[in-house]
Amino acid sequence: MRLTLRQLQVFVAIADHGSTTAAGQAIALSQSASSAALQELEAHFGTPLFDRIGRRLALNGHGRALLEPARTLLVNAADLERQLAAGGDPSQGAPLRLVLAASTTIGNYLLPPRIADLLRQAPQAEVDLRIDNSAGVVAAVQRLDVDAGLIEGPCHERGLQVTAWQQDPLVIVAATDAPARWSLDELRRARWLLREPGSGTREAVEQALLPHLRGFAQTLQLGNTEAIKQAAIAGLGLACLSRHALEEPLALGRLRVLETPLPALQRTLWLVRHPGKQWLPGLQALLGEVGQSIRTPVDSIHRHFL
């Protein structure tokens, strides 16, 4: 008996939903067909993949080892269908749909002009852009929900390919009635407007500032970059943000860039990919040239079963 994509689809659906009945409903298959596909798969491997706990099916050790390779294989099969349909070059008129996740500054300020350029070259293309904080973007990449993720801070998760995408200048800003020049002591005593933990912007700001300030005397935590900008405009404190996110308030004279003794600040923006995902046509056109992966750790469990 040969292993089939349908068997793997049923297996993943059961793992996700906990029963053959719920799995069948999720993938438009009858309960009996789902049960038969699972039996064939377990017979193929010669071992049970689930523990039967009442009516519930829970992955055992063999099933856990198979889950991620199976999920990757199913995603690759879907990617292959899309790639063959796209014909390789989005500028030649073939259909293309990209699914990306990006943290807030990248998604709100850097990607929209790039998406507009891509759609001018390939009007038939579609781009699904999902915006989250860096931790959420990395989680979406791990789940194989997206073709790639772009984040504003380091990636700490194993098993992903992480590539430097571009450099992003950071500036310290305050309301226009704030002093233009600040000493290190004044910066240490100031109230700082910060993103939430898990945000790439928060981590990048801490890495840029804490070696010089040795801590923040006062902080005010806000959930997104726009809230930080509005708080800074209102005079609630200092903010260290991407210059890309500040173009409009700076041009309108609602914020001012402060002069400080700190060196020029910048952070690296990162491209994060799952090693099981194809590099689809159109990604290079959208994101430009990217460098070598700086880290490609291998999760041995992905090789254990297949």
FIMISE-903010 format. One record per residue (C-alpha): y, z, x. Coordinates in steps of 0.1 Angstrom, whole numbers, plus 2048, in hexadecimal, padded with zeros to 3 digits. Each point is the difference from the previous one (the first is absolute). Layout:
YZX/...
REM end
This chain:
800800800/8237F780D/81E8177FE/81A7F37E8/8248067FA/7F980A7DC/7E981C80C/81B80C817/81A7FD7E4/7EA8167EA/7FA81981C/826804807/8078037DA/7E681B7FC/80E81381E/8237FE7F1/7F78097DC/7E1816803/7E87EF7E9/7F07DE7F9/8108007DD/82380580C/7FB7E881D/7F37E57E8/81F8057EA/8177FD81F/7F17DF80C/7F67F17DD/7DB805805/7E68107E9/7F2823809/7DD7F1803/80D7E5818/812819815/7E1816802/7EB7E280A/8187F681B/80082380E/7DA802800/7FE7DE812/81A80C81A/7ED821806/7DF7EC803/8107E9819/80A81C817/7E18157F8/81381F7F8/8148107E4/8267FD803/80981A7E6/7F68237F6/7F88027DB/81181F7F2/7FB8007DB/8107E07F3/8167FE81F/7FA7EC81F/80E80E820/7FF7EE822/7E780E819/8027FC825/7F27DC800/8187F77E4/81E80E811/7F77EC81F/7FE7E07EB/81F8057EB/81C7F5818/7ED7E280F/7F77F57DC/8248037F5/80C7ED81E/7E77E47FA/80B7FC7DC/8257FF80A/7F87E781B/7EE7EA7E6/81E8017EA/8177F981D/7EA7E280A/8047F27DD/826804802/8007F1824/7EC7E27F6/8177FB7E1/81F803816/7F47E6819/80E81281E/8257F77FE/81680D7E4/81B7E6807/7E77E47F5/80280A7DC/7DF8137FC/7FF8207EC/805821813/8028247F5/80881B819/7FD8267F8/815816817/809825802/81F80B812/813821805/8218037EF/8197F381A/7EA7E2809/7F87F87DC/8248047F3/8147F181C/7EB7EC819/7E67ED7EB/8147F27E3/8127E6816/7DF7F7811/7EF7FC7DE/81D7E97F5/7FC7EB81F/7DA7FD7F9/8067F67DC/8197E580A/7E67F1817/7E38057E8/80C8037DC/7DC8037F3/7FA820814/7FF8237F0/808821812/7F68217F1/81481A813/7F88257FA/81881A80E/7F5823809/80681981C/7ED7FA820/7E38167F7/7FB7ED7DF/8027DF812/7E580A819/7EA80C7E3/8037DF7EF/7F67EE820/7E2817803/7F57F97DC/8027DA807/8197FE7E3/8187EB815/7FF7E481A/816814818/81881E801/822805811/80A823809/81E811811/7ED81B813/7E0803815/7DE7FC7EF/7E981D806/7E27F47ED/7E17F3812/7EF7DF7FB/81F7EB7FA/8117E5815/82480A808/8187E780F/82580380A/8147EA7E8/82480480A/81A81980B/8188117E7/82180F80C/8098227F2/82380E7FC/80E8227F6/8187FE7E3/8158187EB/81B7FE7E5/8207EE80B/814821800/7E880F81A/80B802825/7FA7E0813/7F3812820/7E581B801/7F381581C/7DB80B804/8098237F4/8117F27E1/7E27EA7F9/7E981E803/8148147E7/8047E47E7/7EC7FB7E0/7E87E3803/7F57EA7E3/7DB7F9805/7E47ED7EE/7E18127F4/7E2807817/7E97E2802/81E7E8802/8027EA81F/825804800/7FD826801/7E77FE81D/8157E7813/8208147FB/7EF82080D/7F27EE81E/8237F1808/8158207FB/7EB81F806/7FC7FA826/826803802/8088187E4/7E1817803/8018057DA/8147FD7E1/81581E7F5/8027F47DC/7EE7E47ED/8017F17DE/7E17EC7F7/8037E27EA/7E67E87F3/80D7DE80A/8197EE816/8187F97E4/8038247F7/807809824/81C7E6802/81080D7E0/7FD82480C/8117F6821/81C7EE7ED/8058207EC/805814820/7DF8147FD/7F77FB825/7F67E881B/7E67E47FE/7ED7EC81A/7F67E07F0/7F87DC808/81F7EB804/7EF7E67E9/80281A7E4/824807806/8107DE801/8108027DD/80F824802/80D7FA823/8107DF7F6/8108107E1/80D81D815/7EC81B7EE/7EF80C81F/809802825/7EA7FD81F/80581F815/807801826/7E8818811/7F3807823/7DD7F57F5/7F17E080F/7FC7E17EB/7E68087E5/7E57E87F4/7DD8007F2/7E37E9800/7F47F17DF/7DB7FB7FE/7E87E77F0/7E08117F4/7E17EC7F7/7DC8097F7/7E97EF819/7EB7F27E3/81D7ED7F1/8077DB807/8217F680F/8097EA7E2/8157E0802/8248087F9/800823811/80D7F2821/8197EB7ED/80C81F7EF/7FF81981C/8057EA81F/7EE804821/7F0822806/7F480E820/7DF80D80C/7F081C7EC/808820813/7E38137F1/7E07F37F0/7E981E7FD/7DD7F87F2/7F18167E6/7DB800808/7F68077DD/80B7DD7F7/7E47F2816/7E681A7F6/7F17EF7E2/8067DA802/
REM end
